[in-house]
Amino acid sequence: MLLLDAMNIKLFIAGSSVVIISIAAGLFFLFTLQSAPAASPEIQAAEAAKIIYPRYDLDIEIEYSSHLVRVAEKAGFLNTAGEPVNELVFSFPPAIYPDVMKLESVEIVRNNEKKSIAPEIDTSMIVISLDTPLAVHESIEVRFNFSLTLFQIFKTDLHPYGNYGYGSQVLQCGEFFPTLTPWVPGQGFRRWKYHKIGDPYLYPLADFNITINTSPDVVVAAYGQVSQDNGIWKFESPHSRSWAFTASPEYKVMAGGTEALPVKLFYVSQNARAVEACFKTALDSVTLFSELYGLYNKKELVVAENAYYSSMEYTGFITISGSHMETYTSAAPYLLVYITAHEVSHQWWYGSVGTDQLLEPWLDEGLATYSEYLFFKKYHSELAGAWLRTANQAMVPGHYIDDTIFDFDIRTRYFQTIYRLAPYFIYEISLAVGETTFQKFLHEFNIRQTDTFASGADFFRILREFSSADFTALGVKYFRRPPDALKAETSSPMTRVEKGVSS
Ligand SMILES: [Zn+2]
């Protein structure tokens, strides 16, 4: 919106142009200006960082009984990269299953002109080469129409295979629509090969607006619900890294938390103790991690029981293993409690601080798993010892914690390296630094790296402001390429004041 209040100016708005006629001191001026909506803070930040900030509008139909999901998607963005864009790259994991995903049409809209295209599909990547480069400050929208005929998943299935599918009681869809990959200045949108181990995705921030149409008996669990009426559900998830949903006609809801931070658990389990334990763990962990790392920055936390063995994080939304709900007993609480605390902590180590989950999976998974230990120490001290025994493993021959997901072809080796050794490395660092100082560092790391893609180098650079200890031996033990920052510093650590960091 453009506001001008000078007395001698009148505005006439015609189409997208604003005509200004000024009659002052007998002079007559005519200017034609192109109107421009005020840029959102996200667009301004993208412009400053020379990256791209997309917006997704999804119209989803769920035919629950036939496990069919139809999606009409509009993915749009303004070119804030500061350079022309020649090629668009979307990550679309269902594209690896031709029996599941049917791409009906892809259209590009530029300057109000629509054009059908046939994109290149390379495993989970959709690549669109533009005939004419997208100029700086030019907008583009890509419209996808596709359907997913979901396959059946079971409580033994593991991520990423079961990220979308249907179980006996729950249908789930994560990473199920095309999302733009991160823009790398001077290089373009990133491309990678889908990998069946780890989380083969990257999450640049974006706005998501979703409408779901389904039968009235189906309950949809997702972050950002704004309305629900007779099978039509609307969600808004601004400034988010992803959006996902689960659905079930059998979902019941447990709700609590505070007015400022409501927490909801959607569940199908008959195991009442598991439901209570999961809900309490979610509530306690979002409270604890807000204290430790910095305030949770979403308007609600939504937790949903899923249909497979894994659990998964999305913005404001986590899904918890239906298997762990089933097997929970108060005498054997470990699995359900640790996984719930783990997924909640990803709201910081993934949601707030983005990381490269392809090339540095140790960073977010190491921190999320280390967060389990902090949770146990506070709320279940009897389980903290079990966590330490579980994490303190022998190195996996041939692997180091700085390996990429592509370096692993055996899932158990990935799991032991990234979910056991990486958090134990972080634990050992915390002992060397002092646990209180280390917690101050984690808080600072979150605050300084909020809304970024942080790297291991960022982690160690900020850590060095809190400690000059010699971590050389830890670097050699855990890293294929030990970071220089782990070597002893000759000078004393710089304080936050010396670094000019505001509190
Ligand atoms: Zn995790």
Boltz pocket constraint, residues with backbone or C-beta under 6 A from the ligand:
constraints:
  - pocket:
      binder: B
      contacts: [[A, 342], [A, 346], [A, 364], [A, 365], [A, 368]]
      max_distance: 6.0
